[in-house]
């Protein structure tokens, strides 16, 4: 009858221990199979073998020279019957065994075929309640590759913990009170609260990017004027380089939706952007203006719906979406 194997490596260890025990027992050495099993170890270098049997402790117990014990063991060892091993060698007082890779692979595939996804799974004795918060991208633009990486890592970790028996709660932290959201709200309020005409995170991502670019361009223009007055040519060169980068960003955004971006450019002219952004942040946090509160919450909700659509394609779900 074929032995049902569930752990290939452990089965190989026990086969080695059992064969060794049979040889030593017949030679009159008193030892338990478990003692031999517990003594097996992994050699320090792969070239030495896969499993090592240190004979020193046993030769001392048996009151024989370790070389004599090794010689007797190898004479009696029948590799034809010990099919889990392909060959052996000796280094010092160690008998080193090389695993029969063909046997190991065949057994491993058979186990996986029988057990399926439960292979290698060890459930915990005391399950814990674990919160995994991941992804948590600012709700101002589409998820990028970095968010995708974090989403996969967080979801895989959650699945592993769940499979081990833990109670896992997956949460997405919505940063609806940060500066980036306030910048997006500033752009949306300037445009008159347009409704999305495309996937919401992409639609609002364009508004956020354009508004932020305009704010940065105006800031750099002011810094450039101050540098000119000081005659600081090094600083002027640095600012001009950064300004050119932002102008290129704005030009690229215009190519995506010229009318929307130009409307923002015209309507934001001459405004104190920093003051307006700070006002929106404070107003939303303290709930001082219902229109701003409603606008920010509506924008974030729409962007989150876009996130959900993307994450759903990846098979990633959350138990809770926590507003700041």
Order of alpha helices (4+ residues) and beta strands (2+ residues): alpha-alpha-beta-alpha-alpha-beta-beta-alpha-beta-alpha-beta-alpha-alpha-alpha-alpha-alpha-alpha-beta
